Amino acid sequence: MIRTGQQDGIAKLRELLAESRRAMVFTGAGISTESGIPDFRSPSGLWTRMKPIQFQDFVRSREIRREAWTRRFEGEDTIAKAEPNAGHRAIARLVVTGKVSLVVTQNIDGLHQQGGVPEDKVVEVHGTTRYCKCLSCGLRYENDVVKRMWAETGDAPDCTSCGGIIKSATISFGQAMPEAEMERATMEAYECDLMLAVGSSLVVYPAAGIPIAAKRNGARLVILNREETELDSLADLVINAEIGPVLSAAVGVN
Ligand code: NAD
């Protein structure tokens, strides 16, 4: 394993990208901090202020659902106002030029797509905040509709079709992973020859198993993160630096 900082990291990443025929990107909350969305595990991350709500608790308790919706509507402006940053744009360039075949993200903010990655080249393994869903019948609810239901009743919204529980289309801790998305991400991990893991502490499973699957199947693994991660010892190259400057210089975009 080679560990580098910004300058060497840019040069080495360029080389690995040039040699790759089929690269893949795996991202976490760290890629969106430069867009103003806090991550979970940094010193200023969300977990220093509040613990995440477990899926089982959300389902079990209306009170907890009220808490979840309160947090959601308080936090939604941060995501709604966020713009893609240099890191998102560099990844989009790698996708549209055909260097990267798929972006698998743990993020729920939609910034890869806003930054120019085509919808069909992004797999959101932890879902999205871009809409909500009934947990029982799967009916999709647009965010503004749910917000209106919340404003009118002051209560956690229930499905108008089947009476089930409406939840943001994100995957909470304790909730089953989306099968089709996980399968597509894992298949691509088996096929790629270069895996870039960007802005993730790589501690949340099963998502963190995706870069491991790539490495075990012969791909080179690059980890770009300002801090050490759980999987550094598996990587071929670890770049401890800020994401935007490194990716934009390595890819040649601003
Ligand atoms: P994490 O918070 O565990 O790890 C983020 C990592 O990124 C940290 O190790 C941090 O040091 C690093 N980092 C932050 N900003 C960076 C920067 N500018 N340059 C380099 N490194 C930087 O996040 P995770 O691994 O994605 O796991 C947390 C879970 O919470 C995931 O499921 C994630 O999707 C979700 N989450 C998503 C968002 C979002 O959608 N933007 C925000 C918070 C949490």
Residues whose N, C-alpha, C, O or C-beta is under 5 A from the ligand:
A	BS01	NAD	G28 A29 G30 S32 T33 E34 I37 P38 D39 F40 R41 S42 Q106 N107 I108 D109 H126 G199 S200 S201 L202 V204 N225 R226 E227 A241 E242 I243
